[in-house]
Amino acid sequence: MPMDIIHEILLYLPPQELLMLARVSKSFHNYLYKKSSVTYWQRVLKQIEGAPPRPKELIEPAWVALIASPLCTSCGKMNAAQVYWAFLMRICESCKPKLLIDQFTLLDSERIGAIPRTILNLGRVTRFGRAYCLRSEAKEAIRNWLQLSKSEDEEALNKYIDDEAERIKGLSEFQYSCIAWLESEEAKRKDYRVQLEKERFEAIAVRLQELGWEPELQMLVQNRNPILSRHALVQGVEPLTDHAWRSMRDELVKLMQDLREKRLARERKQRMEGRWSSYMSAAPYLLKQQLEAQPELRSYGFNLADLALTPEVRELIHADADVYVGSQGFMALQPHMDAIVEGWKSRVCEELRKQMRASPKTRSGKAQPRKGPEPNVELATTMFSCGGCTLPCLFFPNVLAHSCQRPSNAPAQQDAYGEFVHAKNDTKLRTTLNLPAIGYALSIQLRKLELSKQAYQIVQFCDKDPETTTAKEMDELDVRLVQGKAIMNWRAAIIEQIQHKHQMATWRRADADELAGAKKAERKFVETRGGWTCHKCPTPSSFGGFQWLFIARHLEKAHDIKEPSVENGDMSVALNPGDVYAAGIYKMTLPGYEMLHLSKKGSWSTQRAETYNHII
């Protein structure tokens, strides 16, 4: 190739390529390192923007190599990222222990604490990095200082110290100017990379916008969410090509789908929170009105959580975003409350019947058909066993108010809205925000139903057909049964018979005096254990058990009623529907009519401490 063409090529080579060419062959090396070729190196140095001026200790090719070549100055083999400008060397990790020594290690090892620090050339990679000495330089400086110190030629010693200090000061200033230049270059490279990454991200964002993901991209910007910008496929500096986009599109679309689902879920949650406030403005009134119209509904444990989970309320809570749902929207349900409650009762009763229909299994594990008529939850002989505790006999409908059927721990199988409603009972949240309790929603957990022969015996003893007699019909009989020295109602009698299997001949009906004494004791028990409610307040005021004096005082002060009574509609008393006694399970001693309490294991005791009192 003609030299004039080579000359033109050399004039436009970047620093790294000129260095590589100088190392390709001996002829190129000799040519480029001639004094007449200095023009090429000077032109290359002009390409390095802002580079510090060349130190006089280095010729142009050596200075270009120090700046642009990654090779170690010592071994010429290993990549050396760190430049020690004070030594005009690029040193790899392999050569570093042989060439450099930490300044404090040097002074400690040589025991020369009196040596002036100004004659030690300290090299640093960064502005505040650890300082090192070049071993050869340090040894020479120490040797010269020791010789001059021993010669007692103070003038020569001071001149040496001053000359070295001046030289090293210049090197130090040169070192910091080089470090400042490197920092500036690194900042420029970083800014350039950030700009390239931004352009790549914006190009990807435009492609996603074309696919309809604009809302999700805006959400990321508003929330300062880096999940897309930090994605492995998005990060990079390469320009986005059609081929690159096709290879990453499916995965990024999947990411955007996940973001959309989260966005919609958050928006639904926000709508639910807003509409929940409206629900809580109307629902307590609707529930109060329904409980007053249907007092027996208390036995079901029906509460605000159950009402919130009905389809009618769900529909309002989950209405489209453009539909306004305020408290009036929930109050519009008032004419339909009877149907809403009946629908809820129908569904929970069907769930109980479904469990009653469950076919028992033989010893081989095979299911066998259950014989008999369609299950009826309202029969006096229908009993359930709790799946969460040891209480063996739960009667309908109070089984639905039993605390284990309304767990405080979130049931495993429920949707997001069910979890949302359940969380409204969070004690800490309610206390912080001063919110009312809504009660826990029904979640049936019962053991396998087994028909009880003893229940049939008790119903037949009361001259009723156990196949058709309902619990309501048994209550209307208003009978009490006596076994030994205990008097009880028919539900307690069934439990007694299941536990002890007495001969039916040992049972008898209570006479008139015993019946009157038992009913009086039951009424007193409810009045002392139950909760009182004032019906004169616009919003009923409730007072817990053992608080009759409180409600009497309230009626006198707030409503000027000095002789309140249940008969006049001033107040009412009821056991908590979650209380086992709310089902009407009463057993007392004779002749003292002392109430016996049902324990966790189903046994009876006069000790209240053993009471198995389930409260919602």
HUFEN-V113738 format. One record per run of one state. SS is the DSSP state (H for helix, E for strand, - for the rest). FROM is the first residue (numbers start at 1). LEN is the number of residues. If there is no record, write none. Layout:
ss = <SS:SS>
from = <FROM:FROM>
len = <LEN:LEN>
This chain:
ss = <-:H:-:H:-:H:-:H:-:H:-:E:-:E:-:E:-:E:-:H:E:H:-:H:-:E:-:E:H:-:H:-:H:-:H:-:H:-:H:-:H:-:H:-:H:-:E:-:E:-:E:-:E:-:E:-:E:-:H:-:H:-:H:-:H:-:E:-:H:-:E:H:-:E:-:E:-:H:-:H:E:-:H:-:E:-:E:-:H:-:E:-:H:-:E:-:E:-:E:-:E:-:H:->
from = <1:3:12:15:23:26:33:35:48:60:69:71:72:79:80:83:85:89:91:93:100:103:111:117:120:122:124:132:135:151:154:211:214:224:242:294:295:301:304:309:311:318:327:332:334:358:361:362:367:368:379:380:383:385:386:387:394:396:398:402:403:406:416:424:427:434:446:447:453:462:470:471:478:481:484:486:489:490:501:504:507:510:512:530:531:535:541:544:548:560:571:575:580:584:587:590:595:596:597:599:604:606:608:611>
len = <2:9:3:8:3:7:2:13:12:9:2:1:7:1:3:2:4:2:2:7:3:8:6:3:2:2:8:3:16:3:57:3:10:18:52:1:6:3:5:2:7:9:5:2:24:3:1:5:1:11:1:3:2:1:1:7:2:2:4:1:3:10:8:3:7:12:1:6:9:8:1:7:3:3:2:3:1:11:3:3:3:2:18:1:4:6:3:4:12:11:4:5:4:3:3:5:1:1:2:5:2:2:3:6>
